[in-house]
Amino acid sequence: MTLLAQYALTGVVTGCFLILATIGFSLTRQVEGFLNIAHAEMLGVSAFITWGLNAGAGWPIIPSAVVAIVATALIGLFIGRVVYDPIRKLGPAVVLISSVGVAYVIAGLMHAIIGTGIRTLDIPLATTYKFFGLRITNYQMIVVGLAALTGISLALFLNRTKTGLAIRAMSANPELAASRGIDVRQTSRATWLLSSGLAGLAGVMLALIATLSTDIAFHQILQILAVAILAGLGSLYSVIVAGLIVGIAMDVSVFWIPAGYRPLIAFSVVIIALLVRPEGLSMKRRS
């Protein structure tokens, strides 16, 4: 039972990472109206900027992470304005397909610039702590702590600030929001900065707890989709619950089946949950 509990604890860490990785994806889906498949590649951009500044240029990890998050947010905004905005009028299906192309372009550029191979950050080895026979590293604890802090901060931002309320209004009904005087263009820019910045934060966490290869970010999109589908079109809280469910289910499943089947477990959980609640964990129907 101790081993099973250890897998469950690791699943909480995985779930917290998935929360960080999926919040921005869901935010873009609700405000911009399409599934941005390239969102996962933004995690890779952030992870490798962090690695380049830290291991390549010799920067400390915190400044490297801050620069990576800001740079990823600006890159996401640039892609949103230059690539997606001009084709938005063609419909969400066209923008979705275009995002797949963007994902391949980003992946190709990373392969060309960085090359193949495994890379790690230049940081101290993880320190392991034991609680009631369970092990957790200091870096895993950082992931859990940042996920909690991000969730609280984002909830306050969306509910207490003018920009956050505008984003919520846009996600609920863009036409009504525009008729009420909300600056749609400015709110869209804020959404891209926020969602891409969250992807940047998730990318830093990915670099912190995993070895890096240029295809690691693309592998995250299936898990991000699983969490987003399970959460439905609901609130931030449904993404948090969905992330924890998928993360724990994937890691606990390793107790019985090989780890290579973790993505299969993620979508099995989603399918079973949607058979019971087709609208996802939220109470909102998909349009």
C-alpha positions, -999 to +999 in steps of 0.1 A: +000+000+000+030+023+006+040+020-030+005+027-042+004+058-019+037+069-034+023+067-069-007+087-058+016+114-043+036+115-076+002+118-094-006+149-074+027+164-086+018+154-122-017+168-117-003+202-105+020+204-135-010+196-158-030+224-141-002+249-149+000+235-185-038+235-191-051+267-176-036+289-204-049+264-230-084+266-216-083+303-213-074+307-250-102+282-259-128+302-240-118+337-251-103+332-285-128+304-294-104+277-308-082+249-296-046+262-298-026+230-304+006+251-305+001+259-268+021+228-258+051+239-279+052+271-259+061+250-229+091+238-249+100+273-259+101+284-223+119+252-211+147+256-236+150+294-231+155+286-194+180+259-202+199+281-226+203+309-202+210+286-172+231+259-186+244+277-216+250+313-205+255+304-168+227+325-154+211+315-121+179+296-124+155+322-111+165+350-136+166+324-163+130+314-155+117+349-153+132+358-187+118+326-202+083+333-189+083+369-201+098+359-235+072+331-240+044+355-232+056+379-258+061+352-284+026+339-278+012+374-282+032+379-314+019+346-329-017+354-318-016+388-335+004+379-367-009+343-374-043+338-358-060+372-359-059+376-397-076+342-402-100+344-373-129+353-396-125+320-414-138+301-384-124+281-355-118+250-376-093+269-399-076+285-369-073+251-352-057+235-383-034+266-385-024+260-349-012+225-358+010+241-385+023+266-360+032+237-336+052+220-363+070+252-372+080+258-336+091+222-332+111+224-364+128+256-353+137+241-320+151+210-337+172+231-361+185+255-334+190+230-305+194+197-322+188+163-307+198+148-274+189+150-237+196+182-217+192+192-181+194+224-161+225+234-142+209+232-108+217+212-076+205+177-074+170+173-060+167+169-023+144+141-012+122+144+019+103+116+035+069+120+052+051+089+066+072+067+044+065+087+012+091+105-008+089+139-025+117+161-038+121+198-032+115+204-070+083+185-069+072+206-039+079+237-059+056+225-086+028+218-061+034+252-044+034+272-077+003+254-089-015+265-057-002+300-059-010+304-095-046+291-090-052+316-062-035+345-080-054+338-112-088+336-094-081+369-077-070+385-111-101+373-129-125+383-102-110+415-088-093+434-117-108+453-146-088+433-172-097+400-155-134+408-155-131+418-192-116+384-199-144+366-181-170+387-200-153+378-233-152+341-225-189+341-216-202+361-246-178+381-269-206+400-287-223+411-256-190+421-240-182+442-271-217+458-269-210+467-233-180+488-242-152+462-235-122+467-257-121+434-275-087+439-291-070+449-258-087+420-239-075+396-266-040+408-262-042+404-224-055+369-229-026+359-252+000+374-228-016+356-198-021+322-215+013+322-230+029+334-197+012+304-180+026+281-206+060+297-199+056+289-162+046+253-170+076+250-193+100+261-165+084+235-142+089+209-170+126+218-172+129+216-134+114+181-130+123+164-163+151+159-187+146+179-219+145+169-255+131+189-284+100+167-287+090+166-250+066+195-253+046+179-282+040+149-260+023+171-235-006+181-258-025+148-254-025+152-216-034+189-219-063+180-242-074+153-218-076+177-189-093+204-209-119+180-222-126+166-188-129+201-173-153+212-200-160+249-205-163+257-168-143+277-143-107+276-132-117+253-105-129+226-129-095+227-146-078+222-112-100+192-103-096+177-138-058+181-137-056+163-104-079+135-115-059+129-147-025+132-130-034+108-102-051+083-125-020+082-148+005+077-121-015+053-100-021+031-131+017+024-131+011+002-101-007-023-124+004-015-160+035-003-178+042+035-177+040+037-215+002+034-212-002+065-191-018+086-220-042+057-226-053+059-190-057+097-192-082+094-221-099+064-206-107+085-175-120+112-198-142+089-218-157+073-186-163+107-170-179+121-201-203+091-204-216+101-170-213+139-175-211+149-212-206+186-204-174+177-184-168+186-148-184+220-154-222+225-159-218+244-191-227+228-225-203+231-254-214+253-282 
